[in-house]
Every structure is written in structure tokens, then in C-alpha cells.
Amino acid sequence: MRSAMRTSMSLDDDIVPVVKRYPAQRSVTLGKAVSDLVRRGLTVPGPTRVVNGVTIFALPDDSCRVTAAKIAGLDDEQE
């Protein structure tokens, strides 16, 4: 049996109506609905495409850029 954790969270105003509607439409508790949605969100593969045999991940526009210098810096940290 899974254990449950009680918690409080703040939600964006535009999400509140959806959060209320979702469990009501499925006859589940709010906690069960949130757990299901989080699981679904974590298991959805990100969009990718293959370019010249290399898999490219499509990142959101506001993602930080990964430059050769950043990679070199991370590589130096590993040594």
C-alpha cells in the first residue's frame, strides 16, 4: 500500500478551475487527480527529432543555452 503525504500548495489563478473540474469529472479525490497528473507529466517524453543521426531535444524557448564553453566548463569540473 502506498503512503500518502498531506501538503499545501499554491496554484496559479488560471489553473484553479481546471484543478477543481478535473477530479469532479473523474469521480476521484483532488489528491488522486494531482498524483495522476504529476505521474503523466513526468512520463511524457519530450519532443525530439533526429538530425544526421543525432537525437535533438526540443527545449522551451526560455531554456538556457548550452554552449561549447559551458560543456567544456562542466567537463573540467568532472576531472
C-alpha positions in Angstrom: 0.0 0.0 0.0 1.3 3.5 -0.8 1.6 6.0 1.9 0.1 9.5 1.4 1.6 12.8 2.3 -0.6 15.8 3.2 0.6 19.1 1.8 -0.5 22.6 0.9 0.4 24.2 -2.4 -0.2 27.5 -4.1 -1.7 27.3 -7.6 -1.8 29.9 -10.4 -5.2 31.5 -10.7 -5.8 30.1 -14.2 -5.2 26.6 -13.0 -7.7 26.6 -10.1 -10.8 26.0 -12.2 -9.1 23.2 -14.1 -7.9 21.6 -10.8 -11.5 21.7 -9.4 -13.1 20.3 -12.6 -10.6 17.5 -13.3 -11.3 15.3 -10.3 -15.0 16.0 -10.3 -15.3 14.7 -13.9 -13.4 11.6 -13.0 -15.0 10.9 -9.6 -11.7 10.9 -7.8 -10.3 12.9 -4.9 -8.2 16.0 -5.6 -5.1 14.2 -4.2 -5.6 11.3 -6.6 -6.1 13.7 -9.6 -2.9 15.6 -8.8 -0.9 12.4 -8.3 -2.2 11.1 -11.7 -1.4 14.3 -13.5 2.1 14.5 -12.0 2.8 10.9 -13.0 1.6 11.6 -16.5 3.7 14.8 -16.7 6.8 13.0 -15.6 6.4 10.1 -18.1 5.7 12.1 -21.2 8.7 12.0 -23.5 10.0 15.4 -24.6 9.8 16.3 -28.3 12.8 15.2 -30.2 14.0 14.9 -33.8 16.9 13.2 -35.4 19.4 15.3 -37.4 22.3 13.4 -39.1 21.8 10.5 -36.8 21.9 12.7 -33.6 18.9 13.0 -31.4 18.0 16.7 -30.8 15.8 17.6 -27.9 13.3 20.5 -28.5 13.6 22.7 -25.4 11.3 25.6 -24.4 12.3 29.0 -25.7 13.2 30.2 -22.3 15.7 27.4 -21.6 19.3 28.4 -21.0 21.6 27.9 -24.0 24.1 25.1 -23.8 27.3 26.3 -25.4 30.6 24.6 -26.1 32.2 26.7 -23.4 29.6 25.6 -20.8 30.2 22.0 -21.8 33.9 22.4 -21.5 33.5 24.0 -18.1 31.4 21.1 -16.9 33.9 18.7 -18.3 36.7 20.4 -16.4 34.7 20.1 -13.2 34.5 16.3 -13.7 38.3 15.9 -13.9 
